[in-house]
Structures are given as structure tokens and as C-alpha cells.
Amino acid sequence: MVKPEAANLLELALSRKHWEPKTLACSGVTDCYQPVEKRLEITRQCLKVLSKCLHPVGVISKNHLVTRDIDLLEPMARVSAASVTLSITTLDPKLAHRLKPRASSPQQRLDAVRRLGKAGIPASINVAPIIPGLNDHEIPAILEAAADHGAIRASYTLVRLPHAVKDIFAHWLEDFLPGHKEKILGRIREFRETGSLNETEFGNRMRGSGRAAEDLRTLFMVSRKRHGLDRVIPPLETTHFTPPQGRQLELAW
């Protein structure tokens, strides 16, 4: 499913008389740089609209393709209206391919961090998802590599297995890590005080709860501070936003 009119609809929305600019996430639901984006350029067209208006946007992705749009993000970053977060799950290319077969390799993601930083675009990383028993031991190494490539901040997200996702993940473990399924699922349960594979409570669903979750948080925070990835980043600016104007928008209305 694609939304070919996304950029036009975005431009119309930004041109509304009572639109109030605030940082948009591109995208917090699914990756805005899916493989098909290379051909369709829907995300790029949306970024063109935002760049022209200097409307703040935070890009979230796990794909190197974001570097294609440095030409649009760089002028926005100059006025603190753009930032990028790359998710890095593991430094092991084989595991990365098994987890996300259509996403960029770990080295490509780190290269994207480096290229974005060189262009003056603030680049952070998100160690996500952390899967206890599978990649949690990599946290210090991932943060060190990210810092070496110019990342400015790091965060993390614990794996969540709601509804049918838990069954899909269990099947994945059977296919790719035979003999380890029960161990990994058991470790995930240790990170939820309820002993379940998922938590819905805000504040805990992304971080977990209980002793194991607290130990993980401590490990992450210590490693983050050691590598200088704990700096406070001010919110993106909205003051430079200029609403879209022109004949085409008038005709559209």
C-alpha cells in the first residue's frame, strides 16, 4: 500500500490558515524508507514540501537511503528544523539480515550516521529492538561504534510482542535459532514484572519493568555516558516555518 498523493496532501495541510507548526515524525509507525521508496520517492517528495517551508521534521529509519535526501535535510538542519535517528539492532551482519532482511546492514547504517553528521544534520541512534538473550550483550559495542561514526545521542527500545506478533516471533526463533526459542522467550519474560511477553502500560512498554529491566537500563546509561551519547538536544525550531503559497494551492482549494 502506498500513498501517492501524500506530498500534495501534506502541502495542503501546511497551507491551512490555522496550521500550527510542530515537529513531525517521519515516521513513527513504519519505516519511511521502505525499499520501494527508492523508486516511488514519496518520502522525498514530502521532505521537499517540508524543506521548502522549513517545517521541522524528525526522520526515523533503519535504511541508508536516508542519505539520498541530505540535500533536502541539510538546509533545514542549518536552522535546527531537521534531525535523523537511525535504529541499530546489532553489529552482526548475519543476525541483522535475519531480523530485517530488507533493511540496510549495520555498517551501512553507521555510514549513514557518519554522512549525516558530516553534512551538519544531527544524527542519533536507537538500539532497537533490544531482544534479551539475543542482542542485549551488544549494547556497549553498538554505542561505541555509533560514537565513532559521529552520533550525538543514543536511546533504546525493549522488544514488544503484542497480540499476533508474539506468535510470529516465536516461529522466527524456531526457523533461525532452533533450540534457543524457550531460552529467549524466557529472558524476555524476565523483563516484564508480569512475566508476560508484552506490557501496555505507558512508560514501561518500551523499557520493561523489574530488576532485569533496571539492570539493562543501568548498562545502557553507563555505556551512553562513557561514549558521550547522553547530551541534551534542544527541540527542533518552528520559528522559521513559512506556509506554502502559490497558484496551485489556490486551485486545489
C-alpha positions as CSV (number, residue, x, y, z in Angstrom):
1,M,0.0,0.0,0.0
2,V,1.3,3.4,-1.0
3,K,0.0,6.9,-0.7
4,P,1.0,8.7,-4.0
5,E,-0.8,11.9,-3.0
6,A,1.0,12.2,0.3
7,A,3.1,15.2,-0.6
8,N,0.2,17.1,-2.1
9,L,-2.0,16.5,0.9
10,L,0.9,17.5,3.2
11,E,1.3,20.8,1.3
12,L,-2.4,21.5,1.6
13,A,-2.4,20.8,5.3
14,L,0.5,23.1,5.9
15,S,-1.1,25.9,3.9
16,R,-4.2,25.9,6.2
17,K,-4.8,29.3,7.8
18,H,-4.8,27.9,11.4
19,W,-1.9,25.3,11.0
20,E,0.5,25.4,13.9
21,P,3.9,24.1,13.1
22,K,5.3,21.4,15.4
23,T,7.8,18.7,14.8
24,L,6.5,15.9,12.6
25,A,7.9,12.3,12.9
26,C,8.7,10.7,9.6
27,S,7.8,8.1,10.5
28,G,7.0,6.6,13.9
29,V,4.7,3.8,12.7
30,T,6.6,2.2,9.8
31,D,9.9,3.0,8.1
32,C,9.6,5.8,5.7
33,Y,12.5,4.4,3.6
34,Q,11.0,1.1,2.6
35,P,12.8,-0.5,-0.5
36,V,10.0,0.8,-2.8
37,E,10.8,4.4,-1.8
38,K,13.9,4.2,-4.0
39,R,11.6,4.0,-7.0
40,L,8.5,6.0,-5.9
41,E,10.2,8.8,-3.9
42,I,7.1,9.5,-1.8
43,T,9.1,10.3,1.3
44,R,11.4,12.5,-0.8
45,Q,8.5,14.5,-2.2
46,C,7.2,15.0,1.4
47,L,10.6,16.2,2.5
48,K,10.7,18.6,-0.4
49,V,7.5,20.2,0.9
50,L,8.8,20.4,4.4
51,S,12.2,21.7,3.3
52,K,10.7,24.4,1.2
53,C,8.6,25.6,4.2
54,L,11.3,24.9,6.8
55,H,8.8,22.9,8.7
56,P,10.6,20.8,11.5
57,V,10.8,17.1,10.9
58,G,12.5,14.2,12.8
59,V,13.3,11.3,10.4
60,I,13.4,7.8,11.9
61,S,14.7,5.0,9.7
62,K,16.9,1.9,9.6
63,N,17.9,2.4,6.0
64,H,20.9,4.0,4.3
65,L,18.6,5.5,1.7
66,V,18.0,8.5,4.0
67,T,21.4,9.8,2.8
68,R,19.9,10.3,-0.6
69,D,17.9,13.2,0.8
70,I,20.8,15.0,2.6
71,D,20.3,17.8,0.0
72,L,16.9,18.5,1.5
73,L,17.7,17.9,5.2
74,E,20.9,19.9,5.3
75,P,19.3,23.4,4.7
76,M,16.7,22.5,7.3
77,A,19.3,21.4,9.8
78,R,21.0,24.8,9.4
79,V,18.0,26.4,11.1
80,S,17.5,23.5,13.6
81,A,14.5,22.1,11.7
82,A,15.7,18.6,11.0
83,S,17.2,15.6,12.7
84,V,17.6,11.9,11.9
85,T,17.5,8.8,14.1
86,L,18.9,5.5,12.8
87,S,17.9,2.3,14.5
88,I,20.7,-0.2,15.0
89,T,19.8,-3.6,16.4
90,T,23.1,-5.4,16.1
91,L,26.6,-5.2,14.6
92,D,26.4,-8.8,13.4
93,P,25.5,-8.6,9.7
94,K,24.2,-12.1,9.6
95,L,21.8,-11.5,12.5
96,A,20.8,-8.2,11.1
97,H,19.9,-9.8,7.8
98,R,17.8,-12.5,9.6
99,L,16.0,-9.9,11.7
100,K,15.4,-7.3,8.9
101,P,16.3,-8.9,5.5
102,R,15.3,-5.8,3.5
103,A,16.9,-3.2,5.8
104,S,20.5,-1.8,5.4
105,S,23.4,-3.7,7.0
106,P,24.8,-2.4,10.3
107,Q,27.8,-0.9,8.6
108,Q,25.6,0.9,6.1
109,R,23.6,2.4,9.0
110,L,26.7,3.5,10.7
111,D,27.9,5.0,7.4
112,A,24.6,6.9,7.2
113,V,25.2,8.3,10.7
114,R,28.7,9.5,9.6
115,R,27.4,11.1,6.3
116,L,24.6,12.9,8.0
117,G,26.9,14.2,10.7
118,K,29.4,15.5,8.1
119,A,26.5,17.4,6.4
120,G,25.6,19.1,9.7
121,I,22.4,17.0,10.3
122,P,22.1,15.9,13.9
123,A,22.1,12.1,13.8
124,S,21.1,9.9,16.8
125,I,20.8,6.2,17.1
126,N,18.2,4.0,18.7
127,V,19.3,0.5,19.8
128,A,16.0,-1.2,18.8
129,P,14.7,-3.6,19.5
130,I,16.7,-5.0,22.3
131,I,15.9,-8.7,22.5
132,P,17.2,-10.2,25.8
133,G,19.2,-13.3,25.2
134,L,19.9,-12.3,21.6
135,N,21.5,-8.8,21.2
136,D,21.4,-7.2,24.7
137,H,25.1,-8.0,25.2
138,E,26.0,-5.8,22.2
139,I,24.8,-2.6,23.8
140,P,28.3,-1.3,24.7
141,A,29.8,-2.2,21.3
142,I,26.9,-0.6,19.4
143,L,27.2,2.7,21.3
144,E,31.0,2.8,20.9
145,A,30.6,2.3,17.1
146,A,27.9,4.9,16.9
147,A,30.0,7.4,18.8
148,D,33.0,6.6,16.5
149,H,30.8,7.4,13.5
150,G,29.6,10.8,14.8
151,A,26.3,10.1,16.5
152,I,25.2,12.7,19.0
153,R,22.8,10.8,21.2
154,A,21.5,7.3,21.8
155,S,18.3,5.7,23.1
156,Y,16.9,2.2,23.3
157,T,13.7,0.3,23.0
158,L,13.0,-3.1,24.5
159,V,11.3,-5.7,22.2
160,R,7.5,-5.7,22.4
161,L,5.4,-8.7,21.4
162,P,1.8,-7.7,21.4
163,H,-1.1,-9.8,20.0
164,A,-0.1,-11.9,17.0
165,V,3.4,-10.6,16.9
166,K,4.4,-13.0,19.7
167,D,3.5,-16.0,17.6
168,I,5.3,-14.6,14.5
169,F,8.4,-14.0,16.6
170,A,8.2,-17.5,18.1
171,H,8.1,-19.0,14.6
172,W,11.0,-16.8,13.6
173,L,13.0,-18.2,16.5
174,E,12.2,-21.8,15.5
175,D,13.3,-21.1,11.9
176,F,16.5,-19.2,12.6
177,L,17.6,-20.1,16.1
178,P,16.4,-23.7,16.7
179,G,16.9,-24.8,20.2
180,H,17.0,-21.2,21.6
181,K,13.3,-20.3,21.4
182,E,12.3,-21.1,25.0
183,K,15.5,-19.5,26.4
184,I,15.0,-16.2,24.6
185,L,11.2,-16.1,25.3
186,G,12.0,-16.8,29.0
187,R,14.6,-14.0,29.1
188,I,12.0,-11.6,27.6
189,R,9.5,-12.5,30.3
190,E,12.2,-11.6,32.9
191,F,12.0,-8.0,31.7
192,R,8.3,-7.8,32.5
193,E,7.2,-7.9,36.1
194,T,4.0,-9.6,35.0
195,G,6.0,-12.4,33.4
196,S,4.3,-11.8,30.1
197,L,5.9,-11.1,26.7
198,N,4.3,-7.6,26.4
199,E,3.3,-4.7,28.5
200,T,0.9,-2.0,27.6
201,E,1.5,0.5,30.4
202,F,2.9,3.7,29.1
203,G,6.5,4.2,30.4
204,N,7.0,0.5,30.8
205,R,6.1,-0.9,27.4
206,M,9.3,0.4,25.7
207,R,11.6,-0.1,28.7
208,G,10.2,-3.1,30.7
209,S,9.9,-3.4,34.4
210,G,11.5,-5.2,37.3
211,R,15.1,-6.0,38.2
212,A,16.3,-7.2,34.8
213,A,14.9,-4.1,33.1
214,E,16.6,-1.9,35.7
215,D,19.9,-3.7,35.2
216,L,19.6,-3.2,31.4
217,R,18.8,0.5,31.8
218,T,21.9,0.9,34.0
219,L,24.1,-0.8,31.5
220,F,22.8,1.4,28.7
221,M,23.1,4.6,30.7
222,V,26.7,3.9,31.8
223,S,27.7,3.0,28.2
224,R,25.9,6.0,26.8
225,K,27.7,8.4,29.2
226,R,31.1,6.7,28.5
227,H,30.8,7.4,24.8
228,G,29.3,10.9,25.1
229,L,25.9,10.0,23.7
230,D,23.9,11.4,26.6
231,R,23.9,15.1,25.6
232,V,20.7,17.1,25.8
233,I,19.4,18.0,22.4
234,P,17.1,21.1,22.2
235,P,13.8,20.6,20.4
236,L,13.6,21.5,16.7
237,E,12.8,25.0,15.8
238,T,9.4,26.1,14.4
239,T,10.1,29.8,14.1
240,H,11.4,29.6,10.5
241,F,8.3,28.0,9.1
242,T,6.7,29.7,6.1
243,P,3.4,28.4,4.9
244,P,3.2,27.2,1.3
245,Q,1.7,29.7,-1.1
246,G,1.0,29.9,-4.8
247,R,-1.5,29.5,-7.6
248,Q,-1.5,25.7,-7.5
249,L,-2.7,25.6,-3.8
250,E,-5.4,28.1,-4.6
251,L,-6.7,25.9,-7.4
252,A,-6.6,22.9,-5.2
253,W,-8.7,24.5,-2.6
